Amino acid sequence: MKAMVLAAGLGTRLRPITYELPKPMVPVLDRPVMAHILRLLERQGFDEVIANLHYFPDTIRDYFGDRIEYRYEEELLGTAGGVRNAAEFFGDELVVVVSGDALTDVDLNALVERHRSSGGIATLTVKRVSDTREYGVVVHDSDGRIQGFQEKPDPAEALSDLGNCGIYCFSPEIFDFFPKEPFVDWAQDVFPRLLQHDVPFFVHETKDYWNDVGSLGELRQGTFDALEGALRLDIPGEARGDGVIVDSGSDIDAAEQVEGPIWIGANVEIGAGARLMGPLAIGDGSRIGRGASLRGSVVLPGTEVADEAIVIDAIVGHTGILAGVRPYDG
């Protein structure tokens, strides 16, 4: 089976991380979020994958090599225009699309089956959300046929609590409903045309884990969800006590205090007297200084935390503590 990963976006809400990395390459534990997506696709039988590229394209190409195909966009073509640019890759097969920032363990085969059984031209994966103000929500009838959309409505005005996950299955005929312009957006251009022409398309509600890693807070939350088992990811390393996992080349013997859940990546140096209090994720090649105290935080790969530093409820990179992190929701 074939699938496409949308990987061309700028990821403005994840700045300053995305000043240096495209959004799909932002790390979650030991690898970029897009690498987790490819693992998911491979496990579920999607053996041919294509990605659209624009922002830092070589970063993605260099990491994945010839494992997948690519379509470079000199100018951004939009969430739907990028898929149309890869239409020949799918031919007459179903078009399965996953956003490159989706941290998820969703069952894509269930999505495909729902699409085939519903008989519509498109099927959108949706999930119930607690705060509609952060998502585009999908309104549907009793059969799951889509009736409309609301973009980040106030809960008092929301007609639905089903958030659009950006994970789709389309029949090849979907391209017949595209405007001629090169830039095309699903929500602004294609889906309204389907509604206008009374073309049936449906929701596929999932209870699987999904997080669009759209902000620093969501990145941190998703990382901790993986640590605590809410998200099914392969976490590398060896168990060292209750909820503590340490990868190769790292040692926690010098630490004064270690309380899980904690993941420590490969080749991490932990200084004498450091206090590590979970939830906590320390990326590959990082250095935690002597006497430093960390709690409820994510340390990005290759980061140095100074001696005696105190880091609480934060994301830390080589440029320092990154702002904009909301309190942990665990």
C-alpha positions in Angstrom: 0.0 0.0 0.0 1.0 3.6 -0.6 0.9 6.7 1.7 2.0 10.3 1.7 3.5 12.3 4.5 2.9 16.0 4.4 6.3 17.5 5.3 6.5 20.9 3.6 5.2 23.2 6.3 7.1 25.9 8.2 6.0 24.9 11.8 5.8 28.5 13.0 4.2 27.6 16.3 7.2 25.5 17.2 9.7 28.3 16.9 12.5 28.7 17.9 13.1 24.9 17.3 11.9 25.2 13.7 14.3 28.1 12.9 16.8 25.2 12.6 14.7 22.2 11.8 11.6 21.4 9.7 8.6 20.6 11.8 8.6 16.8 10.9 12.2 16.5 12.1 11.5 17.8 15.6 12.7 15.0 18.0 10.4 13.0 20.2 12.6 10.8 22.4 15.2 9.1 20.1 14.1 10.2 16.6 12.2 12.8 14.7 8.4 12.7 14.7 8.4 11.9 11.0 10.5 8.8 11.7 7.8 7.6 14.2 5.3 8.1 11.4 7.3 6.0 9.0 7.6 3.2 11.6 3.9 3.3 12.0 3.3 3.1 8.2 5.8 0.2 7.8 4.2 -1.8 10.6 0.8 -1.4 9.1 1.8 -2.5 5.6 2.4 0.8 3.8 5.6 -0.1 2.0 5.7 2.8 -0.5 5.8 6.3 1.0 6.2 9.8 -0.6 6.7 13.1 1.2 6.5 16.7 -0.1 9.3 19.0 0.9 9.9 22.7 1.0 11.4 24.0 4.3 14.9 22.6 5.0 14.3 19.8 2.4 17.9 18.4 2.6 17.5 17.8 6.4 14.7 15.4 5.6 16.3 13.8 2.5 19.6 13.3 4.4 17.9 11.5 7.3 15.6 9.2 5.3 17.6 8.8 2.1 16.0 6.5 -0.5 13.7 4.9 2.1 11.0 7.1 0.7 10.2 9.2 -2.4 10.1 13.0 -2.5 8.4 15.9 -4.2 10.1 19.3 -3.7 7.9 22.4 -3.8 9.8 25.5 -4.8 6.7 27.5 -3.7 4.4 26.0 -1.1 1.4 24.3 -2.8 -0.8 23.9 0.3 -2.0 20.9 2.2 -4.0 19.6 -0.8 -1.9 21.0 -3.6 1.1 19.1 -2.4 -0.9 15.9 -2.6 -2.1 16.7 -6.1 1.5 17.2 -7.1 2.1 13.5 -6.1 -1.1 12.2 -7.8 0.8 10.0 -10.3 2.6 8.3 -7.3 -0.8 6.9 -6.3 -2.2 6.2 -9.8 -5.6 4.6 -9.4 -5.0 3.4 -5.8 -6.4 5.0 -2.7 -4.7 8.1 -1.5 -3.7 7.9 2.2 -2.3 11.1 3.7 -0.7 11.6 7.1 0.4 15.0 8.4 4.1 15.1 9.1 3.6 16.4 12.6 1.2 13.7 13.7 2.5 11.9 16.8 0.1 9.0 16.7 -0.5 5.2 16.8 -3.7 5.4 14.8 -4.8 2.3 12.9 -4.6 3.3 9.3 -6.0 0.1 8.0 -9.2 0.8 9.9 -9.3 4.1 8.2 -9.0 2.5 4.8 -11.6 -0.1 5.6 -14.0 2.7 6.8 -13.4 4.5 3.5 -14.1 1.5 1.4 -17.3 0.6 3.3 -18.7 4.1 3.4 -18.6 4.6 -0.3 -17.6 8.3 -0.1 -14.9 10.1 -1.9 -13.1 11.1 1.2 -12.7 9.9 4.8 -11.3 12.1 7.6 -9.9 10.7 10.8 -11.4 12.6 13.8 -11.0 12.4 17.5 -12.9 13.9 20.4 -11.1 16.8 21.9 -11.4 18.5 25.2 -11.0 22.1 24.0 -12.5 22.9 20.6 -10.7 26.3 20.6 -7.5 24.6 19.5 -8.8 22.5 16.6 -10.9 22.5 13.5 -13.9 20.4 14.3 -16.1 18.3 12.0 -19.9 18.2 12.0 -21.6 15.1 10.7 -25.0 13.3 10.6 -26.0 10.1 12.2 -24.3 8.0 9.4 -21.0 9.9 9.8 -21.5 11.9 6.6 -19.8 15.3 6.9 -22.2 18.2 7.0 -19.8 21.1 7.7 -16.8 22.4 9.7 -16.0 24.9 12.4 -12.5 26.4 12.8 -11.5 26.5 16.5 -14.9 27.4 17.8 -15.6 28.5 21.4 -16.9 25.5 23.3 -20.2 27.3 23.8 -20.7 27.6 20.1 -19.2 24.4 18.9 -21.5 22.0 17.0 -19.1 19.1 17.4 -16.2 18.1 19.6 -14.5 15.9 16.9 -11.2 17.4 15.9 -9.8 16.9 12.4 -6.6 14.9 12.8 -5.2 15.7 9.3 -5.1 11.9 8.5 -7.1 11.2 5.4 -8.1 8.5 2.9 -9.3 9.6 -0.6 -10.5 7.9 -3.7 -8.5 9.0 -6.8 -11.5 11.0 -8.0 -10.9 13.6 -5.3 -8.6 15.5 -7.7 -11.7 16.3 -9.9 -12.8 18.7 -7.2 -9.6 20.8 -7.0 -9.5 24.3 -8.3 -7.1 25.1 -11.1 -4.8 27.3 -8.9 -1.6 25.6 -7.8 -2.1 26.4 -4.1 -4.9 24.3 -2.7 -5.9 23.8 0.9 -8.1 20.9 2.0 -10.2 22.9 4.5 -10.4 26.1 2.5 -10.8 24.8 -1.0 -11.5 21.1 -1.5 -13.8 20.2 1.4 -16.1 23.2 0.8 -16.5 22.1 -2.8 -17.5 18.6 -1.8 -20.2 20.1 0.4 -21.3 22.5 -2.3 -21.7 19.7 -4.9 -23.3 17.4 -2.3 -20.5 14.8 -2.7 -20.6 12.3 0.2 -17.6 12.2 2.5 -17.4 10.8 6.0 -15.7 10.8 9.3 -13.7 7.9 10.8 -13.6 8.4 14.6 -10.6 7.0 16.3 -9.8 6.4 20.0 -6.2 5.9 19.2 -3.6 8.4 20.4 -3.1 11.5 18.3 -1.2 14.7 19.0 -0.3 17.1 16.2 2.8 18.4 18.0 1.7 21.9 16.9 3.3 23.8 19.8 6.0 23.5 22.4 3.5 22.5 25.0 2.0 19.7 22.7 5.6 18.5 22.0 6.3 18.2 25.7 2.9 16.6 26.4 3.4 14.1 23.6 6.8 13.1 24.8 5.5 12.5 28.3 2.5 10.5 26.9 5.0 8.2 25.2 7.0 7.8 28.4 3.9 6.9 30.4 2.5 4.5 27.9 -0.5 6.5 26.5 1.2 6.4 23.1 2.6 3.1 21.8 6.2 3.9 20.7 9.3 1.7 20.7 11.4 3.3 23.5 15.1 2.3 23.2 17.1 1.6 26.3 17.4 -0.6 29.4 15.1 -0.4 32.4 16.8 1.0 35.5 14.3 0.9 38.3 10.7 2.1 38.4 9.9 4.0 35.2 13.6 4.8 34.3 15.0 3.9 30.9 18.6 4.5 30.0 19.9 4.0 26.5 23.4 2.9 25.5 26.5 4.9 26.5 24.7 6.7 29.3 25.0 6.2 33.1 23.0 7.6 36.0 25.2 6.4 38.8 26.5 9.9 39.6 23.0 11.3 40.0 21.9 12.1 43.5 18.2 11.6 42.8 16.4 9.7 40.0 12.6 9.5 40.0 10.7 8.2 36.9 9.2 8.3 34.5 12.5 9.2 32.9 14.0 8.4 29.5 17.7 9.1 29.0 19.0 8.8 25.5 22.3 7.5 24.2 25.7 8.9 25.2 24.3 11.3 27.8 26.6 12.6 30.5 25.0 13.0 34.0 27.1 15.2 36.3 27.7 14.3 40.0 24.8 15.3 42.3 22.3 15.9 39.6 18.7 15.5 40.6 16.4 14.1 37.9 12.6 14.0 38.6 10.1 12.8 36.1 8.4 13.1 33.8 11.7 13.9 32.1 13.2 13.1 28.7 16.9 13.8 28.0 17.9 13.5 24.4 20.9 11.8 22.8 24.3 13.3 23.4 23.2 15.8 26.1 25.2 16.8 29.1 23.6 17.5 32.5 25.9 19.5 34.7 27.0 18.8 38.3 24.3 19.5 40.8 21.7 20.5 38.2 18.0 19.8 39.0 15.5 18.9 36.3 11.8 18.1 36.6 8.9 17.9 34.2 11.1 18.8 31.2 12.4 17.8 27.8 16.1 18.2 27.0 16.6 18.2 23.3 19.5 16.2 21.8 22.9 17.6 22.1 22.0 20.1 24.8 24.2 21.1 27.7 22.5 22.0 31.0 24.8 24.1 33.1 26.2 23.1 36.5 23.7 23.9 39.3 21.0 24.8 36.8 17.3 24.4 37.8 15.0 23.4 35.0 11.3 22.9 35.7 8.4 22.4 33.3 10.4 23.4 30.2 11.9 22.4 26.9 15.6 23.0 26.8 17.7 23.3 23.6 21.2 24.4 22.9 20.0 28.1 22.8 18.6 27.8 26.3 15.2 27.4 27.8 12.5 27.7 25.2 9.4 29.8 26.1 5.8 29.0 25.5 5.4 25.7 27.4 2.2 25.2 29.2 1.9 23.2 32.5 2.1 19.4 32.2 -1.3 17.8 32.0 -0.5 14.4 33.5 
